[in-house]
Amino acid sequence: MGEMQMSRYPVAPGCELNVRSGPGTGYAVVDVLPQGATVPVNCQTPGTTVSGPYGTSNIWDNIGNGRFVSDAYVKTGSDGYVAPRCG
């Protein structure tokens, strides 16, 4: 039985990405990812619409421990969902 390998995706180059406590820009910033970081995407959920290097998206990525980043700053290779919906 192989272990489930969590996909990791790169944050947009040159960006220090705010990590928030919920899926939106109204939530508190709880961390800042350094340039060149990669993040796991546990699940995805709609939230505040954000414009970033990878377009405009209302998808937020749960990167674990109740922490979220805007999908517009994460190179998932897709404008849509690449992980199950949170919830």
GUBATI-326309 format. One record per atom (N, C-alpha, C): atom name; residue in one letter; x, y, z. Coordinates in steps of 0.001 Angstrom, whole numbers, plus 500000, padded with zeros to 6 digits. Atoms other than C-alpha are relative to their C-alpha. Example, Ala and Ser with C-alpha at 12.3 -4.5 7.8 and 13.67 -1.06 7.14 Angstrom:
2
R   site   code     east    north       up
R      N      A   500890   498810   500000
R     CA      A   512300   495500   507800
R      C      A   500900   501200   500000
R      N      S   499180   498810   499940
R     CA      S   513670   498940   507140
R      C      S   499230   501090   500730
This chain:
87
R   site   code     east    north       up
R      N      M   500848   498810   500000
R     CA      M   500000   500000   500000
R      C      M   500886   501243   500000
R      N      G   499166   498801   500078
R     CA      G   501751   503176   498811
R      C      G   499403   501116   500839
R      N      E   500489   498853   499247
R     CA      E   501541   506254   500973
R      C      E   499491   501057   499031
R      N      M   500545   498916   500807
R     CA      M   499421   509069   499596
R      C      M   501012   501147   499992
R      N      Q   499012   498927   500089
R     CA      Q   501967   511599   498330
R      C      Q   499276   501316   499724
R      N      M   500654   498709   500160
R     CA      M   500732   515141   498797
R      C      M   500725   500806   498932
R      N      S   499396   499149   501017
R     CA      S   501310   517248   495729
R      C      S   500407   501332   500615
R      N      R   499560   498668   499573
R     CA      R   503296   520407   496325
R      C      R   500104   500879   498770
R      N      Y   500021   499073   501121
R     CA      Y   502995   523456   494126
R      C      Y   500827   501231   500334
R      N      P   499175   498821   499736
R     CA      P   505351   526423   493710
R      C      P   499192   501282   500105
R      N      V   500529   498647   499909
R     CA      V   504451   529914   494813
R      C      V   500630   500819   498868
R      N      A   499517   499178   501110
R     CA      A   504828   532546   492075
R      C      A   501393   500564   500295
R      N      P   498635   499497   499793
R     CA      P   508461   533609   491580
R      C      P   500001   501448   500465
R      N      G   499843   498630   499544
R     CA      G   509526   536733   493415
R      C      G   498938   500464   500978
R      N      C   501083   499619   499091
R     CA      C   506486   536671   495690
R      C      C   500257   499464   501394
R      N      E   500109   500452   498617
R     CA      E   506409   536535   499450
R      C      E   498512   499983   500291
R      N      L   501445   500181   500004
R     CA      L   502935   535166   499930
R      C      L   499418   500009   501407
R      N      N   500693   499980   498711
R     CA      N   500668   536047   502836
R      C      N   499184   498730   500174
R      N      V   500809   501152   499618
R     CA      V   499173   533030   504566
R      C      V   498957   500510   500984
R      N      R   501084   499453   499180
R     CA      R   495789   533756   506129
R      C      R   499266   498906   500764
R      N      S   500685   500946   499118
R     CA      S   493629   532152   508784
R      C      S   498692   499491   499397
R      N      G   501214   500449   500673
R     CA      G   490720   531739   506353
R      C      G   500077   500356   498529
R      N      P   499948   499841   501458
R     CA      P   489856   531826   502650
R      C      P   499577   501383   499522
R      N      G   500348   498666   500458
R     CA      G   489851   535558   502110
R      C      G   500952   501046   500525
R      N      T   499077   498944   499622
R     CA      T   491733   538811   502352
R      C      T   499583   500688   501292
R      N      G   500446   499432   498731
R     CA      G   489655   539787   505390
R      C      G   500503   499254   501227
R      N      Y   499494   500787   498866
R     CA      Y   491263   537087   507506
R      C      Y   501409   500457   500370
R      N      A   498691   499572   499510
R     CA      A   494365   537703   509609
R      C      A   501125   499286   499265
R      N      V   498787   500609   500530
R     CA      V   497798   537115   508127
R      C      V   500702   499275   501148
R      N      V   499399   500800   498928
R     CA      V   499300   534281   510178
R      C      V   501419   499560   499676
R      N      D   498667   500426   500407
R     CA      D   502469   533617   508189
R      C      D   500291   500675   498667
R      N      V   499611   499528   501328
R     CA      V   504424   534828   505162
R      C      V   500962   498974   499432
R      N      L   499130   500992   500627
R     CA      L   505934   532299   502784
R      C      L   501158   500707   499317
R      N      P   498857   499387   500674
R     CA      P   509448   533094   501549
R      C      P   499936   499771   498497
R      N      Q   499907   500212   501443
R     CA      Q   510234   533443   497871
R      C      Q   500492   498589   499723
R      N      G   499564   501336   500392
R     CA      G   510594   530079   496177
R      C      G   499375   498875   500803
R      N      A   500645   501028   499187
R     CA      A   508358   528252   498656
R      C      A   499135   499090   499132
R      N      T   501023   500864   500579
R     CA      T   506276   525261   497672
R      C      T   499005   499668   501091
R      N      V   501061   500258   499022
R     CA      V   502977   524468   499331
R      C      V   499222   498752   499626
R      N      P   500947   501072   500252
R     CA      P   500822   521382   499714
R      C      P   498612   500611   499875
R      N      V   501392   499543   500082
R     CA      V   497198   521827   498715
R      C      V   499122   498868   500509
R      N      N   500809   501048   499384
R     CA      N   495061   519787   501086
R      C      N   498583   499990   499446
R      N      C   501332   499858   500549
R     CA      C   491763   521125   499821
R      C      C   499867   501447   499540
R      N      Q   500201   498655   500540
R     CA      Q   490388   524198   498062
R      C      Q   498574   500440   500252
R      N      T   501312   499464   499674
R     CA      T   487474   526488   498781
R      C      T   499853   501383   499377
R      N      P   500171   498646   500518
R     CA      P   485940   529615   497248
R      C      P   500088   501036   501109
R      N      G   499874   498915   499036
R     CA      G   486643   532909   498978
R      C      G   500110   501318   499255
R      N      T   499799   498697   500628
R     CA      T   487704   536460   498187
R      C      T   500661   499829   498632
R      N      T   499359   500010   501317
R     CA      T   488532   537015   494512
R      C      T   501268   500845   500052
R      N      V   498691   499352   499966
R     CA      V   492207   537915   494127
R      C      V   500604   499947   498601
R      N      S   499236   500004   501250
R     CA      S   494212   538954   491066
R      C      S   501474   499814   500330
R      N      G   498601   500294   499729
R     CA      G   497715   537511   491005
R      C      G   500716   499621   498723
R      N      P   499188   500359   501167
R     CA      P   500459   536268   488689
R      C      P   499345   498947   499116
R      N      Y   500625   501079   500766
R     CA      Y   498303   533322   487616
R      C      Y   498537   500291   499732
R      N      G   501359   499627   500363
R     CA      G   495164   535270   486847
R      C      G   499178   500418   501200
R      N      T   500935   499589   498955
R     CA      T   492125   536222   488859
R      C      T   499208   498786   500431
R      N      S   500623   501226   499493
R     CA      S   490692   533526   491089
R      C      S   499345   500260   501340
R      N      N   500613   499964   498669
R     CA      N   488308   533135   493996
R      C      N   500313   498721   500772
R      N      I   499636   501257   499336
R     CA      I   489888   529789   494890
R      C      I   501109   500266   501025
R      N      W   498974   499938   498961
R     CA      W   491837   529572   498145
R      C      W   500449   498585   500327
R      N      D   499396   501305   499748
R     CA      D   494200   526700   498910
R      C      D   500271   499827   501486
R      N      N   499689   500333   498608
R     CA      N   494289   525095   502350
R      C      N   501345   499286   500007
R      N      I   498653   500581   499991
R     CA      I   497982   524421   503014
R      C      I   500306   499305   501326
R      N      G   499842   500758   498757
R     CA      G   497394   522771   506384
R      C      G   499819   500873   501226
R      N      N   500160   499323   498702
R     CA      N   496609   523702   509977
R      C      N   499094   501221   499909
R      N      G   500941   498900   500107
R     CA      G   493743   525946   508934
R      C      G   500607   501247   499382
R      N      R   499329   498865   500644
R     CA      R   496040   528143   506851
R      C      R   499690   499983   498503
R      N      F   500439   499878   501387
R     CA      F   495058   529444   503431
R      C      F   500847   501003   499225
R      N      V   499371   499046   500913
R     CA      V   496734   531109   500447
R      C      V   499137   500115   498759
R      N      S   500751   499802   501238
R     CA      S   495186   532577   497322
R      C      S   500583   499151   498878
R      N      D   499560   500844   501109
R     CA      D   495330   530189   494371
R      C      D   500586   500826   498857
R      N      A   499465   499137   501057
R     CA      A   496151   533179   492126
R      C      A   501517   500147   500101
R      N      Y   498549   499909   499781
R     CA      Y   499671   533019   493587
R      C      Y   500672   498631   500039
R      N      V   499447   501351   499937
R     CA      V   500152   529249   493394
R      C      V   499895   499368   498615
R      N      K   499963   500573   501354
R     CA      K   501191   527500   490181
R      C      K   499522   498560   500038
R      N      T   500563   501349   499994
R     CA      T   498830   524546   490132
R      C      T   499876   499440   498588
R      N      G   500166   500441   501376
R     CA      G   498763   524389   486333
R      C      G   498559   500013   499545
R      N      S   501424   500005   500332
R     CA      S   495006   524947   486361
R      C      S   499348   501258   500556
R      N      D   500792   498897   499469
R     CA      D   492554   527812   486731
R      C      D   498877   499489   500893
R      N      G   501086   500588   499232
R     CA      G   490152   525401   488391
R      C      G   500520   499268   501224
R      N      Y   499655   500746   498782
R     CA      Y   490179   523067   491340
R      C      Y   500940   498833   499668
R      N      V   499070   501121   500169
R     CA      V   493085   520630   491643
R      C      V   499975   499106   501234
R      N      A   500078   500763   498742
R     CA      A   492117   519295   495084
R      C      A   498534   499952   500415
R      N      P   501389   500051   499545
R     CA      P   488909   518317   496875
R      C      P   499582   501308   500638
R      N      R   500525   498830   499310
R     CA      R   486647   521035   498218
R      C      R   500173   499822   501503
R      N      C   499921   500043   498533
R     CA      C   487271   521916   501859
R      C      C   498596   499890   500566
R      N      G   501304   499997   499369
R     CA      G   484482   521275   504263
R      C      G   499565   498633   500405
